[in-house]
Amino acid sequence: MGHDDHPLSGLLTPGLTTVDWDIDGIVRAAVRLMSAAADGGARRRVVQQPTLRARGSVGRLPT
């Protein structure tokens, strides 16, 4: 299991399952919040939903 969906994760055999945190989206949200705070806007909380990139390193458990 990895994090940040590094490009090499999909090239491994089997492919490494990772969690993608959408760093660009987090940065955009942080800039918007900082800009709003500088303009006297209310403080708020932003929750960034991660995305699971399931690859060959995970599978079903045997029953």
ROLUM-106418 format. One record per residue (C-alpha): residue number from 1; residue in three letters; x, y, z. Coordinates in steps of 0.5 Angstrom, whole numbers. Layout:
# residues N
 seq type    c1    c2    c3
 NUM  ALA     X     Y     Z
...
//
This chain:
# residues 63
 seq type    c1    c2    c3
   1  MET     0     0     0
   2  GLY     3     7    -2
   3  HIS     1    14    -2
   4  ASP     0    20    -6
   5  ASP    -1    15   -13
   6  HIS     7    16   -15
   7  PRO     7    15   -22
   8  LEU    12     9   -21
   9  SER     6     5   -17
  10  GLY     3     3   -23
  11  LEU     9     1   -27
  12  LEU    11    -5   -21
  13  THR     9   -12   -22
  14  PRO     4   -13   -19
  15  GLY     2    -5   -19
  16  LEU     2    -2   -12
  17  THR    -5     0    -9
  18  THR    -4     7    -7
  19  VAL    -8    13    -4
  20  ASP    -9    19    -8
  21  TRP    -9    26    -4
  22  ASP   -10    30   -10
  23  ILE    -5    35    -7
  24  ASP    -6    40   -13
  25  GLY   -13    41   -10
  26  ILE   -11    41    -3
  27  VAL    -6    47    -5
  28  ARG   -12    51    -9
  29  ALA   -17    50    -3
  30  ALA   -11    53     2
  31  VAL   -10    59    -3
  32  ARG   -18    60    -3
  33  LEU   -18    60     5
  34  MET   -12    64     6
  35  SER   -15    69     1
  36  ALA   -22    69     4
  37  ALA   -18    70    11
  38  ALA   -14    76     8
  39  ASP   -21    79     6
  40  GLY   -24    78    13
  41  GLY   -28    72    11
  42  ALA   -30    67    16
  43  ARG   -26    61    18
  44  ARG   -28    55    15
  45  ARG   -26    48    14
  46  VAL   -25    44     8
  47  VAL   -25    36     8
  48  GLN   -21    33     2
  49  GLN   -23    27     0
  50  PRO   -18    22    -2
  51  THR   -18    17    -8
  52  LEU   -16    10    -7
  53  ARG   -12     7   -13
  54  ALA   -13    -1   -13
  55  ARG    -8    -4   -17
  56  GLY    -5   -11   -17
  57  SER    -2   -11   -10
  58  VAL    -9   -12    -7
  59  GLY   -14   -18    -8
  60  ARG   -20   -21    -5
  61  LEU   -19   -25     2
  62  PRO   -20   -33     1
  63  THR   -26   -35     4
//
